[in-house]
Amino acid sequence: MMEQLAAIMLLISCSDDMAICNEVEAPQAAYATQEICETQIGGAIRENASAAPLVLGKCVTVNVDELQEDAWITWDINPAGELVAAVEFDDDIEMAATSRYAQAETSLISN
């Protein structure tokens, strides 16, 4: 059986020095494909540009079958200033708490 993939859009607003960053609500929680998410992310970043000095975005691919479980997006900003993100499930949540931005542990998908 072929796995079916979808994408979750993650938007982060930051202070100009990136010392304070928070998640911003995306226009929709999930997209049917990575490609659809990628076409929408630029507009979503522009829509939020007036709310913070810096807005970053990323589309994170997820397996649709896994969305039946509790899923979390964990994210961080690497030393190069790039947003890195991953989808974590149940057993990985403790690891997520060690993220630089622990407040990013917002559950986007739940049963």
Rosetta constraint file for C-alpha pairs under 8 A:
AtomPair CA 3 CA 63 HARMONIC 6.60 0.50
AtomPair CA 3 CA 64 HARMONIC 7.61 0.50
AtomPair CA 3 CA 65 HARMONIC 7.53 0.50
AtomPair CA 4 CA 63 HARMONIC 5.85 0.50
AtomPair CA 4 CA 64 HARMONIC 5.57 0.50
AtomPair CA 4 CA 65 HARMONIC 7.16 0.50
AtomPair CA 5 CA 32 HARMONIC 7.48 0.50
AtomPair CA 5 CA 33 HARMONIC 6.56 0.50
AtomPair CA 5 CA 34 HARMONIC 7.90 0.50
AtomPair CA 5 CA 61 HARMONIC 6.56 0.50
AtomPair CA 5 CA 62 HARMONIC 5.59 0.50
AtomPair CA 5 CA 63 HARMONIC 4.55 0.50
AtomPair CA 5 CA 64 HARMONIC 5.42 0.50
AtomPair CA 6 CA 30 HARMONIC 6.94 0.50
AtomPair CA 6 CA 31 HARMONIC 5.77 0.50
AtomPair CA 6 CA 32 HARMONIC 4.85 0.50
AtomPair CA 6 CA 33 HARMONIC 4.69 0.50
AtomPair CA 6 CA 34 HARMONIC 6.18 0.50
AtomPair CA 6 CA 61 HARMONIC 5.73 0.50
AtomPair CA 6 CA 62 HARMONIC 5.36 0.50
AtomPair CA 6 CA 63 HARMONIC 6.29 0.50
AtomPair CA 6 CA 64 HARMONIC 6.00 0.50
AtomPair CA 7 CA 30 HARMONIC 5.63 0.50
AtomPair CA 7 CA 31 HARMONIC 5.09 0.50
AtomPair CA 7 CA 32 HARMONIC 6.53 0.50
AtomPair CA 7 CA 33 HARMONIC 5.64 0.50
AtomPair CA 7 CA 34 HARMONIC 4.99 0.50
AtomPair CA 7 CA 37 HARMONIC 6.36 0.50
AtomPair CA 7 CA 59 HARMONIC 5.90 0.50
AtomPair CA 7 CA 60 HARMONIC 5.26 0.50
AtomPair CA 7 CA 61 HARMONIC 4.36 0.50
AtomPair CA 7 CA 62 HARMONIC 5.73 0.50
AtomPair CA 8 CA 29 HARMONIC 6.00 0.50
AtomPair CA 8 CA 30 HARMONIC 4.48 0.50
AtomPair CA 8 CA 31 HARMONIC 6.19 0.50
AtomPair CA 8 CA 37 HARMONIC 7.35 0.50
AtomPair CA 8 CA 59 HARMONIC 5.52 0.50
AtomPair CA 8 CA 60 HARMONIC 5.15 0.50
AtomPair CA 8 CA 61 HARMONIC 6.47 0.50
AtomPair CA 8 CA 62 HARMONIC 7.27 0.50
AtomPair CA 9 CA 26 HARMONIC 6.25 0.50
AtomPair CA 9 CA 28 HARMONIC 7.63 0.50
AtomPair CA 9 CA 29 HARMONIC 6.60 0.50
AtomPair CA 9 CA 30 HARMONIC 6.55 0.50
AtomPair CA 9 CA 31 HARMONIC 7.73 0.50
AtomPair CA 9 CA 37 HARMONIC 6.51 0.50
AtomPair CA 9 CA 41 HARMONIC 7.22 0.50
AtomPair CA 9 CA 57 HARMONIC 7.17 0.50
AtomPair CA 9 CA 58 HARMONIC 5.93 0.50
AtomPair CA 9 CA 59 HARMONIC 4.54 0.50
AtomPair CA 9 CA 60 HARMONIC 6.38 0.50
AtomPair CA 10 CA 23 HARMONIC 7.40 0.50
AtomPair CA 10 CA 24 HARMONIC 7.69 0.50
AtomPair CA 10 CA 25 HARMONIC 7.98 0.50
AtomPair CA 10 CA 26 HARMONIC 6.55 0.50
AtomPair CA 10 CA 57 HARMONIC 5.52 0.50
AtomPair CA 10 CA 58 HARMONIC 5.27 0.50
AtomPair CA 10 CA 59 HARMONIC 6.16 0.50
AtomPair CA 10 CA 60 HARMONIC 7.38 0.50
AtomPair CA 11 CA 23 HARMONIC 5.80 0.50
AtomPair CA 11 CA 24 HARMONIC 5.23 0.50
AtomPair CA 11 CA 25 HARMONIC 6.86 0.50
AtomPair CA 11 CA 26 HARMONIC 6.21 0.50
AtomPair CA 11 CA 44 HARMONIC 7.99 0.50
AtomPair CA 11 CA 45 HARMONIC 7.23 0.50
AtomPair CA 11 CA 55 HARMONIC 6.98 0.50
AtomPair CA 11 CA 56 HARMONIC 5.78 0.50
AtomPair CA 11 CA 57 HARMONIC 4.42 0.50
AtomPair CA 11 CA 58 HARMONIC 6.69 0.50
AtomPair CA 12 CA 21 HARMONIC 6.42 0.50
AtomPair CA 12 CA 22 HARMONIC 5.49 0.50
AtomPair CA 12 CA 23 HARMONIC 4.45 0.50
AtomPair CA 12 CA 24 HARMONIC 5.48 0.50
AtomPair CA 12 CA 55 HARMONIC 5.59 0.50
AtomPair CA 12 CA 56 HARMONIC 5.15 0.50
AtomPair CA 12 CA 57 HARMONIC 6.21 0.50
AtomPair CA 13 CA 21 HARMONIC 5.50 0.50
AtomPair CA 13 CA 22 HARMONIC 5.49 0.50
AtomPair CA 13 CA 23 HARMONIC 6.32 0.50
AtomPair CA 13 CA 24 HARMONIC 6.43 0.50
AtomPair CA 13 CA 48 HARMONIC 7.99 0.50
AtomPair CA 13 CA 51 HARMONIC 7.69 0.50
AtomPair CA 13 CA 52 HARMONIC 5.77 0.50
AtomPair CA 13 CA 53 HARMONIC 7.58 0.50
AtomPair CA 13 CA 54 HARMONIC 5.71 0.50
AtomPair CA 13 CA 55 HARMONIC 4.35 0.50
AtomPair CA 13 CA 56 HARMONIC 6.39 0.50
AtomPair CA 14 CA 18 HARMONIC 5.25 0.50
AtomPair CA 14 CA 19 HARMONIC 7.30 0.50
AtomPair CA 14 CA 20 HARMONIC 5.58 0.50
AtomPair CA 14 CA 21 HARMONIC 4.12 0.50
AtomPair CA 14 CA 22 HARMONIC 6.54 0.50
AtomPair CA 14 CA 52 HARMONIC 6.18 0.50
AtomPair CA 14 CA 53 HARMONIC 6.47 0.50
AtomPair CA 14 CA 54 HARMONIC 5.10 0.50
AtomPair CA 14 CA 55 HARMONIC 6.18 0.50
AtomPair CA 14 CA 56 HARMONIC 8.00 0.50
AtomPair CA 15 CA 19 HARMONIC 6.29 0.50
AtomPair CA 15 CA 20 HARMONIC 5.53 0.50
AtomPair CA 15 CA 21 HARMONIC 6.54 0.50
AtomPair CA 15 CA 52 HARMONIC 6.43 0.50
AtomPair CA 15 CA 53 HARMONIC 5.64 0.50
AtomPair CA 15 CA 54 HARMONIC 6.32 0.50
AtomPair CA 16 CA 53 HARMONIC 5.23 0.50
AtomPair CA 16 CA 54 HARMONIC 6.08 0.50
AtomPair CA 18 CA 54 HARMONIC 7.98 0.50
AtomPair CA 21 CA 101 HARMONIC 7.64 0.50
AtomPair CA 22 CA 103 HARMONIC 7.45 0.50
AtomPair CA 22 CA 104 HARMONIC 7.00 0.50
AtomPair CA 23 CA 104 HARMONIC 6.51 0.50
AtomPair CA 26 CA 44 HARMONIC 7.11 0.50
AtomPair CA 27 CA 44 HARMONIC 6.93 0.50
AtomPair CA 29 CA 108 HARMONIC 6.90 0.50
AtomPair CA 30 CA 37 HARMONIC 8.00 0.50
AtomPair CA 31 CA 36 HARMONIC 6.45 0.50
AtomPair CA 31 CA 37 HARMONIC 5.71 0.50
AtomPair CA 32 CA 36 HARMONIC 6.94 0.50
AtomPair CA 32 CA 37 HARMONIC 7.91 0.50
AtomPair CA 33 CA 37 HARMONIC 6.51 0.50
AtomPair CA 34 CA 38 HARMONIC 6.13 0.50
AtomPair CA 34 CA 59 HARMONIC 6.68 0.50
AtomPair CA 34 CA 60 HARMONIC 7.55 0.50
AtomPair CA 34 CA 61 HARMONIC 6.31 0.50
AtomPair CA 35 CA 39 HARMONIC 6.31 0.50
AtomPair CA 36 CA 40 HARMONIC 6.44 0.50
AtomPair CA 37 CA 41 HARMONIC 6.10 0.50
AtomPair CA 37 CA 59 HARMONIC 6.12 0.50
AtomPair CA 38 CA 42 HARMONIC 7.53 0.50
AtomPair CA 38 CA 59 HARMONIC 6.45 0.50
AtomPair CA 40 CA 44 HARMONIC 6.45 0.50
AtomPair CA 41 CA 45 HARMONIC 6.14 0.50
AtomPair CA 41 CA 57 HARMONIC 6.63 0.50
AtomPair CA 41 CA 58 HARMONIC 7.39 0.50
AtomPair CA 41 CA 59 HARMONIC 7.62 0.50
AtomPair CA 42 CA 46 HARMONIC 6.27 0.50
AtomPair CA 43 CA 47 HARMONIC 6.09 0.50
AtomPair CA 44 CA 48 HARMONIC 6.47 0.50
AtomPair CA 45 CA 49 HARMONIC 6.08 0.50
AtomPair CA 45 CA 55 HARMONIC 6.06 0.50
AtomPair CA 45 CA 56 HARMONIC 6.77 0.50
AtomPair CA 45 CA 57 HARMONIC 6.61 0.50
AtomPair CA 46 CA 50 HARMONIC 7.98 0.50
AtomPair CA 48 CA 52 HARMONIC 7.32 0.50
AtomPair CA 48 CA 55 HARMONIC 6.90 0.50
AtomPair CA 49 CA 53 HARMONIC 7.03 0.50
AtomPair CA 49 CA 54 HARMONIC 6.85 0.50
AtomPair CA 49 CA 55 HARMONIC 6.05 0.50
AtomPair CA 56 CA 83 HARMONIC 6.70 0.50
AtomPair CA 57 CA 83 HARMONIC 7.12 0.50
AtomPair CA 58 CA 83 HARMONIC 7.00 0.50
AtomPair CA 58 CA 84 HARMONIC 7.75 0.50
AtomPair CA 58 CA 85 HARMONIC 7.53 0.50
AtomPair CA 60 CA 85 HARMONIC 6.87 0.50
AtomPair CA 60 CA 86 HARMONIC 6.60 0.50
AtomPair CA 60 CA 87 HARMONIC 7.30 0.50
AtomPair CA 62 CA 66 HARMONIC 7.47 0.50
AtomPair CA 62 CA 67 HARMONIC 7.72 0.50
AtomPair CA 62 CA 87 HARMONIC 6.99 0.50
AtomPair CA 63 CA 67 HARMONIC 6.94 0.50
AtomPair CA 64 CA 68 HARMONIC 7.82 0.50
AtomPair CA 67 CA 71 HARMONIC 6.68 0.50
AtomPair CA 67 CA 109 HARMONIC 6.72 0.50
AtomPair CA 67 CA 110 HARMONIC 7.73 0.50
AtomPair CA 68 CA 110 HARMONIC 7.34 0.50
AtomPair CA 68 CA 111 HARMONIC 6.31 0.50
AtomPair CA 69 CA 89 HARMONIC 7.08 0.50
AtomPair CA 69 CA 90 HARMONIC 7.55 0.50
AtomPair CA 69 CA 109 HARMONIC 7.89 0.50
AtomPair CA 69 CA 110 HARMONIC 6.60 0.50
AtomPair CA 69 CA 111 HARMONIC 6.50 0.50
AtomPair CA 70 CA 89 HARMONIC 6.04 0.50
AtomPair CA 70 CA 90 HARMONIC 6.14 0.50
AtomPair CA 70 CA 107 HARMONIC 7.47 0.50
AtomPair CA 70 CA 109 HARMONIC 6.09 0.50
AtomPair CA 70 CA 110 HARMONIC 4.76 0.50
AtomPair CA 70 CA 111 HARMONIC 6.47 0.50
AtomPair CA 71 CA 87 HARMONIC 6.48 0.50
AtomPair CA 71 CA 88 HARMONIC 5.73 0.50
AtomPair CA 71 CA 89 HARMONIC 4.79 0.50
AtomPair CA 71 CA 90 HARMONIC 6.89 0.50
AtomPair CA 71 CA 107 HARMONIC 6.29 0.50
AtomPair CA 71 CA 108 HARMONIC 6.78 0.50
AtomPair CA 71 CA 109 HARMONIC 5.54 0.50
AtomPair CA 71 CA 110 HARMONIC 6.61 0.50
AtomPair CA 72 CA 87 HARMONIC 5.58 0.50
AtomPair CA 72 CA 88 HARMONIC 5.13 0.50
AtomPair CA 72 CA 89 HARMONIC 6.29 0.50
AtomPair CA 72 CA 93 HARMONIC 7.52 0.50
AtomPair CA 72 CA 105 HARMONIC 6.24 0.50
AtomPair CA 72 CA 106 HARMONIC 6.32 0.50
AtomPair CA 72 CA 107 HARMONIC 4.89 0.50
AtomPair CA 72 CA 108 HARMONIC 6.26 0.50
AtomPair CA 72 CA 109 HARMONIC 7.19 0.50
AtomPair CA 73 CA 85 HARMONIC 6.69 0.50
AtomPair CA 73 CA 86 HARMONIC 5.71 0.50
AtomPair CA 73 CA 87 HARMONIC 4.66 0.50
AtomPair CA 73 CA 88 HARMONIC 6.18 0.50
AtomPair CA 73 CA 104 HARMONIC 7.23 0.50
AtomPair CA 73 CA 105 HARMONIC 6.34 0.50
AtomPair CA 73 CA 106 HARMONIC 6.77 0.50
AtomPair CA 73 CA 107 HARMONIC 7.02 0.50
AtomPair CA 73 CA 108 HARMONIC 7.29 0.50
AtomPair CA 74 CA 85 HARMONIC 5.59 0.50
AtomPair CA 74 CA 86 HARMONIC 5.50 0.50
AtomPair CA 74 CA 87 HARMONIC 6.36 0.50
AtomPair CA 74 CA 88 HARMONIC 6.88 0.50
AtomPair CA 74 CA 96 HARMONIC 6.02 0.50
AtomPair CA 74 CA 99 HARMONIC 7.30 0.50
AtomPair CA 74 CA 104 HARMONIC 6.06 0.50
AtomPair CA 74 CA 105 HARMONIC 5.93 0.50
AtomPair CA 75 CA 83 HARMONIC 7.02 0.50
AtomPair CA 75 CA 84 HARMONIC 5.58 0.50
AtomPair CA 75 CA 85 HARMONIC 4.19 0.50
AtomPair CA 75 CA 86 HARMONIC 6.52 0.50
AtomPair CA 75 CA 99 HARMONIC 7.17 0.50
AtomPair CA 75 CA 101 HARMONIC 7.09 0.50
AtomPair CA 75 CA 104 HARMONIC 6.51 0.50
AtomPair CA 76 CA 83 HARMONIC 6.00 0.50
AtomPair CA 76 CA 84 HARMONIC 5.50 0.50
AtomPair CA 76 CA 85 HARMONIC 6.56 0.50
AtomPair CA 76 CA 99 HARMONIC 6.73 0.50
AtomPair CA 76 CA 100 HARMONIC 6.19 0.50
AtomPair CA 76 CA 101 HARMONIC 6.26 0.50
AtomPair CA 77 CA 81 HARMONIC 5.65 0.50
AtomPair CA 77 CA 82 HARMONIC 5.36 0.50
AtomPair CA 77 CA 83 HARMONIC 4.61 0.50
AtomPair CA 77 CA 84 HARMONIC 6.00 0.50
AtomPair CA 78 CA 82 HARMONIC 5.45 0.50
AtomPair CA 78 CA 83 HARMONIC 6.58 0.50
AtomPair CA 78 CA 84 HARMONIC 6.92 0.50
AtomPair CA 88 CA 92 HARMONIC 5.64 0.50
AtomPair CA 88 CA 93 HARMONIC 6.60 0.50
AtomPair CA 88 CA 96 HARMONIC 7.71 0.50
AtomPair CA 89 CA 93 HARMONIC 6.53 0.50
AtomPair CA 92 CA 96 HARMONIC 6.61 0.50
AtomPair CA 93 CA 97 HARMONIC 6.71 0.50
AtomPair CA 94 CA 98 HARMONIC 7.45 0.50
AtomPair CA 95 CA 99 HARMONIC 7.47 0.50
AtomPair CA 96 CA 102 HARMONIC 6.98 0.50
AtomPair CA 96 CA 105 HARMONIC 6.99 0.50
AtomPair CA 97 CA 102 HARMONIC 5.30 0.50
AtomPair CA 97 CA 105 HARMONIC 7.45 0.50
AtomPair CA 98 CA 102 HARMONIC 6.56 0.50
